[in-house]
Amino acid sequence: MSTDENWQNYTEKKYIRFKSTKRSVNPSSKIQNVKSQLNVKKYPQTKQGVSLVQFLRTELTRGYQLENDEERFSARREKIYSFMRIPSEVEKFMAYGFIQCADSFLFVYTFLPLRFIMALWTIVRRPFWHCFGNERAKLKAEERHLRPAEMCDLLKGIVLISCWAATWKVDTSMMYHLVKSQSVIKLYIFYNMLEVGDRLFSAFGQDIIDALLWTATEPRSKTQTGSKHLGTLHHLLFAVTYVLLHSLLVLCQATTLNVAINSSNKALLTIMMSNNFVELKGSVFKKFDKNNLFQLSCADVRERFHLMMLLLAVNLQTMKEYAWKAERLAVLLPDCIMLLLAELLVDWVKHAFITRFNELPSTLYRNYTISLAYDMAQTRQETAFSDPSDLVARRMGFIPLPLGVAIGRVLCTTITPSVKPANIILLLLAYLILIALRILCSVVILGKACDLISTHSKEPDDEDTFQKHSSTNADIKSPNLATAMFSNSAVSLNNVCLNEAVLKEEVSNDKANAESD
């Protein structure tokens, strides 16, 4: 074959350019003929082809323009910006969820005792109504004298008091020395086992409590139609057993963390901190969608609040042993801050890479916050079906009763009981402070829910934001905060799913995009 034939075959090869942002009318313009790009005079038609000197000269002088692939480079830059925005977006969601957990936890120590006393007072008043009341009072006494909410408060109070009385015999000092006598490796394995057990207990614990509450408050008409159950007493025993076991597990967690912080050998604390980074391997490289990431985010909120309560228990126990000296607190705070910073860093890195690998936008966490806002608004309606603390437990897996029993046991060991007027006054002041904190948390989360729902109802249609509600939730479109707050937003009890109102908007948004395409 001649040289001319070789060159003709070589120049007939065609290549495809990178995609450009400029749309071309003629699709064939994306194909280049090498013959039009090469200078035939520069490359002689010989069998030797391009010389080494010419190749080196071309490599040193050839040029390229990034704007030829502007779309791809712009997308890469936006991914970097989104990656950098993830920590702030995550913390906004975490802060709102953290305040909800705090509100649910403070309810156990503030309003639940008052509601329990009110339910008991209703039971005590019933004989007096029946004997000395008028006809209307007697008729009321013959009916169910406790409303469903009062029955639920009474059962929760019974479970709380029973478990607190059972843990009264637990010697935390003996537990501390027993844990401290073990080796570092045993303690590390023991702490991981406790963490796994805590997650397993939290997974089905709220189901046990919900079964108890529904069994006690189920209408008689439904019971007579054939629904069979074990009875309220059996479910009460199940709930007491669960809360007691979970409380003991939390006490063991606090004791192990206490040993790790107060030990002269910081190897256990270092290993426990490094255990947070091992969590990245199990979550970053997995496939996540919006619902699964919502479940993971809620679990992280619960884990952070749980760690804060454990650190509080450790500080109380340690300060009691050192006679409340400020010097010991200065020693404890650096270790506690290191644990919290490690938790923050791991959460930031984990969520940043999960959104990066799964092509999820940073605005998704705002949608998660809106879902929690609808949940909180749902519990303030006249047709509410759940207490706020129960709804938080279903969403995030945070059950306040076991943690409340464990923290109450720690408080009983750190505070020396003595019947003195000064101690009674201090106890009353502490209770009033807790009530004020709980009211503050409620006002904050409700006000934030009003703002989020009101802003969400006014947002325009966009592929990255949620559309307005359908006709079933038309009341939410009103700019009035009260209307937005007390509107009917269907809440899914499945903790792995977003709020149903939010999911409906995503479906309608996808349908609208499909029709427009």
ROTI-744352 format. One record per residue (C-alpha): x, y, z. Coordinates in nm, 4 decimals. Last residue first. Layout:
# ROTI-744352
        x        y        z
        X        Y        Z
...
# end
This chain:
# ROTI-744352
        x        y        z
  -4.0786   1.7071   2.9886
  -4.3418   1.9301   3.1478
  -4.5574   1.6267   3.2267
  -4.2656   1.4474   3.3924
  -4.1767   1.7554   3.5966
  -4.5365   1.7865   3.7166
  -4.5469   1.4194   3.8087
  -4.2211   1.4501   4.0033
  -4.3528   1.7517   4.1929
  -4.6783   1.5722   4.2733
  -4.4792   1.2831   4.4173
  -4.2513   1.5167   4.6143
  -4.5520   1.7039   4.7503
  -4.7135   1.3837   4.8653
  -4.3925   1.2899   5.0462
  -4.3924   1.6178   5.2367
  -4.7489   1.5709   5.3542
  -4.6646   1.2144   5.4489
  -4.3840   1.3306   5.6787
  -4.0624   1.1575   5.5847
  -4.0179   0.7882   5.6160
  -3.7941   0.5621   5.8219
  -3.9710   0.6400   6.1478
  -4.3006   0.5006   6.0259
  -4.5624   0.6844   6.2266
  -4.6554   0.8935   5.9266
  -4.7953   1.2315   6.0086
  -5.0863   1.3783   5.8155
  -5.0749   1.7537   5.8345
  -5.4099   1.9033   5.9319
  -5.3505   2.2687   6.0035
  -5.2852   2.3917   6.3549
  -4.9537   2.5587   6.2790
  -5.0350   2.6988   5.9388
  -5.3650   2.8397   6.0597
  -5.1960   2.9960   6.3639
  -4.9175   3.1360   6.1481
  -5.1558   3.3026   5.9032
  -5.0061   3.2822   5.5565
  -5.2799   3.0391   5.4524
  -5.1484   2.7640   5.2311
  -5.1624   2.5238   5.5255
  -5.5427   2.5238   5.5160
  -5.5377   2.3567   5.1745
  -5.4064   2.0292   5.3151
  -5.6519   1.7978   5.1412
  -5.6464   2.0319   4.8412
  -5.2800   1.9596   4.7773
  -4.9954   2.1188   4.9617
  -4.7534   2.3592   4.7994
  -4.4481   2.2267   4.6201
  -4.1312   2.1148   4.7905
  -3.7944   2.2508   4.6950
  -3.5139   2.1243   4.4666
  -3.7275   2.0792   4.1583
  -3.8934   2.4133   4.2084
  -4.2478   2.5340   4.2603
  -4.2611   2.8591   4.4476
  -4.2349   2.8788   4.8276
  -4.5253   3.0380   5.0121
  -4.6437   2.7286   5.2028
  -4.2852   2.6515   5.3082
  -4.2394   2.9930   5.4608
  -4.5500   2.9507   5.6769
  -4.4575   2.5946   5.7690
  -4.1014   2.6913   5.8602
  -4.2028   2.9996   6.0587
  -4.4746   2.8168   6.2514
  -4.2427   2.5247   6.3261
  -3.9760   2.7658   6.4512
  -4.2290   2.9199   6.6863
  -4.3348   2.5755   6.8060
  -3.9741   2.4633   6.8554
  -3.8764   2.7778   7.0444
  -4.1921   2.8009   7.2575
  -4.1628   2.4372   7.3602
  -3.7945   2.4736   7.4485
  -3.8680   2.7824   7.6581
  -4.1530   2.6071   7.8372
  -3.9218   2.3165   7.9181
  -3.6509   2.5493   8.0412
  -3.8992   2.7336   8.2631
  -4.0276   2.4052   8.4044
  -3.6697   2.2968   8.4759
  -3.6023   2.6272   8.6528
  -3.9197   2.5822   8.8597
  -3.8015   2.2367   8.9653
  -3.4591   2.3726   9.0622
  -3.6259   2.6470   9.2663
  -3.8396   2.3900   9.4473
  -3.5337   2.1799   9.5249
  -3.3500   2.4857   9.6528
  -3.6446   2.5777   9.8763
  -3.6648   2.2241  10.0125
  -3.2916   2.2243  10.0789
  -3.3137   2.5549  10.2687
  -3.6117   2.4381  10.4737
  -3.4308   2.1206  10.5763
  -3.5346   1.7610  10.5231
  -3.2114   1.6059  10.4041
  -3.1409   1.4039  10.0927
  -2.7789   1.4071   9.9727
  -2.7735   1.4851   9.6009
  -2.5256   1.2842   9.3942
  -2.6813   0.9406   9.4433
  -3.0400   1.0565   9.3859
  -2.9338   1.2564   9.0795
  -2.7766   0.9463   8.9252
  -3.0973   0.7480   8.9790
  -3.2993   1.0275   8.8207
  -3.0625   1.0275   8.5223
  -3.1242   0.6538   8.4759
  -3.5032   0.6808   8.5172
  -3.5225   0.9727   8.2729
  -3.3093   0.7851   8.0204
  -3.5467   0.4905   8.0413
  -3.8565   0.7177   8.0089
  -3.7299   0.9553   7.7378
  -3.7429   0.7188   7.4383
  -3.5398   0.8604   7.1482
  -3.5878   0.6468   6.8367
  -3.5863   0.9591   6.6238
  -3.9316   0.9655   6.4656
  -4.1213   0.7313   6.6985
  -3.9677   0.8781   7.0116
  -4.0354   1.2327   6.8917
  -4.4005   1.1350   6.8450
  -4.4148   0.9875   7.1939
  -4.2666   1.3042   7.3463
  -4.5164   1.5219   7.1592
  -4.8118   1.3177   7.2929
  -5.0071   1.1376   7.0253
  -5.3400   1.1285   6.8440
  -5.3985   1.4997   6.7926
  -5.7480   1.5862   6.6710
  -5.7586   1.9176   6.8597
  -5.4219   1.9982   6.7092
  -5.1016   2.0610   6.9032
  -4.9382   1.7229   6.8255
  -4.9648   1.7838   6.4498
  -4.7679   2.1072   6.4712
  -4.4679   1.9149   6.6061
  -4.4871   1.6637   6.3245
  -4.5184   1.9393   6.0662
  -4.2027   2.0999   6.2072
  -4.0175   1.7678   6.1956
  -4.0970   1.7441   5.8234
  -3.9834   2.1033   5.7732
  -3.6506   2.0154   5.9360
  -3.6093   1.7242   5.6952
  -3.6810   1.9582   5.4042
  -3.4086   2.1874   5.5345
  -3.1789   1.8887   5.5379
  -3.2457   1.8273   5.1672
  -3.1160   2.1714   5.0748
  -2.7642   2.0231   5.0573
  -2.8584   1.8350   4.7423
  -2.8167   1.4558   4.7096
  -2.5848   1.3081   4.4442
  -2.5429   0.9776   4.6340
  -2.1627   0.9994   4.6662
  -2.1578   1.3662   4.7666
  -2.4609   1.3498   4.9970
  -2.3038   1.0569   5.1808
  -1.9652   1.2310   5.1772
  -2.0915   1.5445   5.3515
  -2.3159   1.3500   5.5886
  -2.0293   1.1387   5.7196
  -1.7750   1.4202   5.7340
  -2.0058   1.6475   5.9315
  -2.1282   1.3722   6.1641
  -1.7727   1.2531   6.2339
  -1.6567   1.6052   6.3113
  -1.9451   1.6708   6.5499
  -1.8942   1.3446   6.7397
  -1.5206   1.4084   6.7665
  -1.5935   1.7583   6.8935
  -1.8298   1.6185   7.1560
  -1.5755   1.3659   7.2797
  -1.3002   1.6271   7.2900
  -1.5257   1.8664   7.4828
  -1.5911   1.5993   7.7444
  -1.2194   1.5306   7.7792
  -1.1380   1.9010   7.8133
  -1.4244   1.9556   8.0659
  -1.3219   1.6930   8.3189
  -0.9971   1.8495   8.4420
  -1.1510   2.1960   8.4872
  -1.4392   2.0281   8.6712
  -1.1873   1.8740   8.9100
  -1.0479   2.2156   8.9984
  -1.3995   2.3474   9.0665
  -1.4384   2.1161   9.3646
  -1.7817   1.9588   9.4091
  -1.6764   1.7258   9.6923
  -1.4509   1.5171   9.4658
  -1.6813   1.2131   9.4632
  -1.9871   1.4305   9.3963
  -1.8057   1.6071   9.1128
  -1.7374   1.2715   8.9496
  -2.0963   1.1482   8.9716
  -2.2407   1.4726   8.8380
  -1.9857   1.4987   8.5585
  -2.0460   1.1415   8.4455
  -2.4244   1.1890   8.4480
  -2.3927   1.5046   8.2375
  -2.1627   1.3216   7.9969
  -2.4250   1.0494   7.9592
  -2.6943   1.3118   7.8951
  -2.4849   1.4765   7.6241
  -2.4151   1.1382   7.4636
  -2.7884   1.0644   7.4468
  -2.8493   1.4031   7.2852
  -2.5881   1.3289   7.0188
  -2.7175   0.9772   6.9552
  -3.0760   1.1000   6.9164
  -2.9741   1.3605   6.6637
  -2.7602   1.1037   6.4793
  -3.0552   0.8630   6.4648
  -3.2693   1.1390   6.3145
  -3.0056   1.1964   6.0468
  -2.9811   0.8252   5.9678
  -3.3577   0.7959   5.9264
  -3.3632   1.1018   5.7038
  -3.0765   0.9564   5.5000
  -3.2814   0.6417   5.4495
  -3.5813   0.8448   5.3361
  -3.3861   1.0600   5.0920
  -3.1951   0.7731   4.9330
  -2.8751   0.6165   5.0559
  -2.6385   0.3615   4.8981
  -2.3546   0.2676   5.1276
  -1.9954   0.3906   5.1147
  -2.0319   0.6534   5.3870
  -2.2215   0.4383   5.6372
  -2.0144   0.1505   5.7726
  -1.6741   0.3014   5.7045
  -1.7685   0.6293   5.8674
  -1.8654   0.4528   6.1903
  -1.5004   0.3563   6.2368
  -1.4454   0.7281   6.2970
  -1.6677   0.7153   6.6040
  -1.4699   0.4184   6.7380
  -1.1635   0.6410   6.7388
  -1.3183   0.8327   7.0279
  -1.3800   0.5119   7.2221
  -1.0218   0.3990   7.1567
  -0.8866   0.7307   7.2833
  -1.1019   0.7138   7.5955
  -0.9840   0.3586   7.6619
  -0.6190   0.4543   7.6178
  -0.6463   0.7507   7.8539
  -0.4791   0.5644   8.1389
  -0.5260   0.7790   8.4502
  -0.8916   0.6781   8.4462
  -1.1488   0.9485   8.5064
  -1.2743   0.9742   8.1478
  -1.2790   0.6042   8.0570
  -1.4181   0.4981   8.3949
  -1.7010   0.7511   8.3687
  -1.7785   0.6334   8.0151
  -1.8115   0.2793   8.1486
  -2.0368   0.4013   8.4315
  -2.2575   0.6043   8.1972
  -2.3006   0.3064   7.9662
  -2.3795   0.0776   8.2590
  -2.6418   0.3254   8.3800
  -2.7912   0.3326   8.0288
  -2.8142  -0.0479   8.0330
  -2.9824  -0.0395   8.3722
  -3.2394   0.2046   8.2355
  -3.3051  -0.0171   7.9327
  -3.3651  -0.3156   8.1562
  -3.6037  -0.1206   8.3805
  -3.7895   0.0399   8.0894
  -3.8405  -0.3007   7.9259
  -3.9536  -0.4753   8.2406
  -4.1955  -0.1949   8.3305
  -4.3398  -0.1993   7.9769
  -4.3868  -0.5773   7.9758
  -4.5499  -0.5644   8.3198
  -4.7876  -0.2918   8.1980
  -4.8696  -0.4992   7.8902
  -4.9651  -0.7888   8.1154
  -5.1795  -0.5654   8.3357
  -5.3557  -0.4023   8.0403
  -5.4749  -0.7288   7.8906
  -5.3296  -0.9926   7.6641
  -5.5063  -0.8755   7.3523
  -5.7870  -0.9885   7.1270
  -5.9846  -0.7689   6.8872
  -6.3169  -0.9425   6.8369
  -6.5864  -0.6790   6.8030
  -6.6128  -0.6371   7.1807
  -6.2767  -0.4663   7.2071
  -6.3662  -0.2209   6.9319
  -6.6838  -0.1180   7.1110
  -6.4962  -0.1013   7.4394
  -6.2774   0.1777   7.3101
  -5.9002   0.1143   7.3426
  -5.7489   0.3293   7.6187
  -5.5601   0.0692   7.8224
  -5.4635  -0.1512   7.5279
  -5.3618   0.1553   7.3269
  -5.1328   0.2847   7.6020
  -4.9685  -0.0520   7.6619
  -4.9153  -0.1214   7.2913
  -4.7662   0.2259   7.2478
  -4.5219   0.1592   7.5334
  -4.4123  -0.1724   7.3825
  -4.3826  -0.0172   7.0363
  -4.1729   0.2631   7.1860
  -3.9210   0.0070   7.3061
  -3.8821  -0.1669   6.9697
  -3.5872   0.0135   6.8101
  -3.4714   0.1867   7.1283
  -3.3867  -0.1475   7.2865
  -3.1882  -0.2488   6.9787
  -2.9999   0.0817   6.9753
  -2.9147   0.0508   7.3449
  -2.8019  -0.3080   7.2957
  -2.5630  -0.2022   7.0198
  -2.4185   0.0691   7.2423
  -2.3892  -0.1685   7.5360
  -2.2045  -0.4222   7.3214
  -1.9698  -0.1488   7.2017
  -1.9030  -0.0469   7.5633
  -1.8302  -0.4071   7.6634
  -1.5889  -0.4541   7.3737
  -1.3988  -0.1412   7.4761
  -1.4120  -0.2400   7.8418
  -1.2742  -0.5830   7.7658
  -0.9936  -0.4319   7.5586
  -0.9010  -0.1876   7.8323
  -0.8846  -0.4490   8.1047
  -1.1436  -0.4860   8.3773
  -1.1077  -0.3587   8.7347
  -1.2713  -0.0268   8.6436
  -1.5998  -0.1951   8.5518
  -1.6326  -0.3615   8.8906
  -1.5200  -0.0442   9.0680
  -1.7908   0.1611   8.8937
  -2.0649  -0.0988   8.9465
  -1.9866  -0.1113   9.3175
  -2.0144   0.2663   9.3317
  -2.3402   0.2590   9.1329
  -2.5072   0.0308   9.3857
  -2.8458  -0.0580   9.2378
  -3.1066  -0.0819   9.5147
  -3.2860   0.2354   9.3990
  -3.3097   0.0910   9.0474
  -3.6346  -0.0885   9.1331
  -3.7906   0.2246   9.2867
  -3.7094   0.4248   8.9723
  -3.8553   0.1486   8.7577
  -4.1818   0.1459   8.9513
  -4.2062   0.5264   8.9635
  -4.1570   0.5634   8.5878
  -4.3916   0.2807   8.4936
  -4.6637   0.4126   8.7244
  -4.6190   0.7665   8.5922
  -4.6428   0.6458   8.2342
  -4.9619   0.4572   8.3184
  -5.1208   0.7621   8.4800
  -5.0221   0.9891   8.1925
  -5.1732   0.7458   7.9426
  -5.4961   0.7243   8.1433
  -5.5126   1.1027   8.1600
  -5.4695   1.1266   7.7816
  -5.7411   0.8658   7.7274
  -5.9844   1.0545   7.9558
  -6.0389   0.9175   8.3014
  -6.3802   0.8920   8.4687
  -6.5194   0.6466   8.2184
  -6.8905   0.6917   8.2809
  -7.0599   0.6343   8.6134
  -6.8857   0.9377   8.7603
  -7.0260   1.1655   8.4899
  -7.3785   1.0494   8.5630
  -7.3175   1.1075   8.9340
  -7.1848   1.4587   8.8633
  -7.4890   1.5438   8.6516
  -7.7219   1.4085   8.9152
  -7.5642   1.6147   9.1913
  -7.2616   1.5101   9.3886
  -7.2393   1.3654   9.7374
  -7.1997   0.9914   9.6883
  -7.0903   0.9398   9.3270
  -6.8961   1.2660   9.3033
  -6.7243   1.1858   9.6320
  -6.6385   0.8383   9.5061
  -6.4915   0.9867   9.1824
  -6.2751   1.2514   9.3450
  -5.9921   1.0110   9.4226
  -5.9671   0.8929   9.0609
  -5.9589   1.2511   8.9340
  -5.6927   1.3346   9.1907
  -5.4796   1.0495   9.0600
  -5.5055   1.1899   8.7072
  -5.4098   1.5370   8.8340
  -5.1102   1.3918   9.0188
  -4.9926   1.2171   8.7008
  -5.0393   1.5390   8.5008
  -4.8209   1.7228   8.7496
  -4.5573   1.4500   8.7490
  -4.5605   1.4500   8.3631
  -4.5278   1.8272   8.3426
  -4.1769   1.8761   8.4787
  -3.9429   1.5778   8.5058
  -4.0676   1.3642   8.2154
  -4.1459   1.6726   8.0053
  -3.7795   1.7692   8.0292
  -3.6881   1.4697   7.8112
  -3.9395   1.5515   7.5367
  -3.8353   1.9156   7.5260
  -3.4680   1.8160   7.5178
  -3.5388   1.5762   7.2295
  -3.7206   1.8532   7.0414
  -3.4335   2.0910   7.1124
  -3.1909   1.8366   6.9632
  -3.4091   1.7969   6.6518
  -3.3965   2.1709   6.5861
  -3.0234   2.1883   6.6506
  -2.9509   1.8803   6.4400
  -3.1387   2.0225   6.1418
  -2.9464   2.3484   6.1590
  -2.6250   2.1562   6.2269
  -2.6699   1.9470   5.9131
  -2.7181   2.2557   5.6980
  -2.4039   2.4176   5.8416
  -2.1977   2.1020   5.7956
  -2.3310   2.0420   5.4377
  -2.2423   2.3823   5.2956
  -1.8825   2.2869   5.2111
  -1.9928   1.9823   5.0114
  -2.2494   2.1956   4.8281
  -1.9745   2.4392   4.7299
  -1.7564   2.1525   4.6091
  -2.0455   2.0038   4.4150
  -2.1139   2.3430   4.2582
  -1.7556   2.3542   4.1315
  -1.7922   2.0124   3.9723
  -2.1147   2.1185   3.8015
  -1.9456   2.4278   3.6619
  -1.6637   2.2113   3.5263
  -1.9110   1.9820   3.3504
  -2.1152   2.2592   3.1940
  -1.8158   2.4602   3.0785
  -1.6638   2.1833   2.8686
  -1.5259   2.3983   2.5862
  -1.4830   2.6658   2.8513
  -1.1857   2.4724   2.9823
  -0.9781   2.5793   2.6817
  -0.6873   2.3809   2.5424
  -0.3411   2.4518   2.4084
  -0.0541   2.2650   2.2435
   0.2899   2.4214   2.2801
   0.4871   2.1801   2.4956
   0.3214   1.8594   2.3768
   0.3448   1.9726   2.0159
   0.7154   2.0505   2.0459
   0.7737   1.7115   2.2047
   0.5916   1.5355   1.9217
   0.7797   1.7379   1.6577
   1.1098   1.6465   1.8174
   1.0125   1.2802   1.8349
   0.9245   1.2712   1.4638
   0.5724   1.2409   1.3328
   0.5093   0.9831   1.0571
   0.8085   0.7554   0.9523
   0.6063   0.6149   0.6593
   0.6109   0.9514   0.4917
   0.3425   1.2018   0.4012
   0.5009   1.4971   0.5711
   0.3457   1.6336   0.8904
   0.3727   2.0120   0.8959
   0.2765   2.0448   0.5300
  -0.0376   1.8405   0.5916
  -0.1427   2.0712   0.8675
  -0.3813   1.8806   1.0866
  -0.7206   1.9995   1.2002
  -0.9167   1.9572   0.8771
  -0.7627   1.6137   0.8141
  -0.8600   1.5058   1.1616
  -1.2234   1.5312   1.0693
  -1.4167   1.6497   1.3636
  -1.7528   1.5273   1.4778
  -1.9625   1.7492   1.7000
  -2.0619   1.9493   1.3910
  -2.2630   1.6486   1.2742
  -2.5379   1.7407   1.5230
  -2.6165   2.0623   1.3292
  -2.8102   2.3080   1.5442
  -2.5384   2.3269   1.8023
  -2.6181   2.3920   2.1651
  -2.3506   2.5882   2.3447
  -2.2707   2.4330   2.6843
  -2.0206   2.2001   2.5214
  -2.0042   1.8217   2.5294
  -1.6566   1.6860   2.4747
  -1.5640   1.6251   2.1119
  -1.6058   1.2995   1.9245
  -1.3352   1.1666   1.6899
  -1.3250   1.0622   1.3246
  -1.0751   0.8543   1.1287
  -1.0751   0.9318   0.7559
  -0.7367   1.1064   0.7855
  -0.5542   0.7832   0.8585
  -0.7009   0.5940   0.5636
  -0.6009   0.8792   0.3250
  -0.2512   0.8949   0.4783
  -0.1972   0.5244   0.4249
  -0.3273   0.5452   0.0642
  -0.0922   0.8326  -0.0131
   0.2016   0.6372   0.1337
   0.1351   0.3443  -0.0951
   0.0000   0.0000   0.0000
# end
